[in-house]
């Protein structure tokens, strides 16, 4: 089972059509995106003309599901911008979490009671059951700045996409 939640900061599409999570027309693919995707107008035009894709709203982040349906997991190669995203395909049971290749938008994960929890901020993991504990070793050797560790035990960063 996958549960996706998102608190929206509406900038590009103020209408309800820009609310997340986004869903594919057939209801099998779901995505949440934090950040901004560049060149979305170009993607929209290409996806509409070449693949007959019809978009619900004007949100730049809405292109994620269309790109995934056309390119599969390699859709990440087509994304430019500053973003962190999670996508779940219920048919193939595929779950993808990624962030932009420069790591501008963060994405954190941990495990609580056998469940994977993910958030764009560490504090978002608290309501999901995380009880933070200082990772003294990560702090001492600055692992939080150089690898996937954070200042909390068991909380990790998703590496930038390449």
Phi, psi and omega in degrees: 000142176235139176235125179244129177231153183207135172257123192266133166248101186277121177235305185277329180223104183277352182281166176299340179295341180268002181289145181248158005289154173273150181228144175290158180304327180274357176078013183258344181241134184226143182212148169233144183223132173249124177125205184225132176255128181274160177060028181294328178297320178295317179297316180302313182296313181297315181293325178290314183288313187273330184242359180068023182289136178246122181267145183282318184227205183243007182294135178298330185282349182292342182289343184303311182294319179298314179297320179297317182295329181274317187254355184068210184300334180288002176303334181299330178297337184269352183270134173232143178141198176238110190204158165226138184215157170228136180227136178233127176252107185289337179289311183266359182058037180264130177236123183237129171238133181208161173226167184301157187293342178262353177074031181291312178266127181280162175208122185243152178214157177204177176238131178228122179051041177080004179249139175281127176240142186223143178207155177282346175223148179298323182295341177289341181280340180302307179296346179268005174111358180290129173248096189295143177223133182303138172259088186300321180295317178297321178293316183296318182258016177055034177299329179298338181260344189239348180216199185279356180284162174236189179280359179246137178299133175078000177253126185236160176259142170283132180290153177302148179285144177234000000 
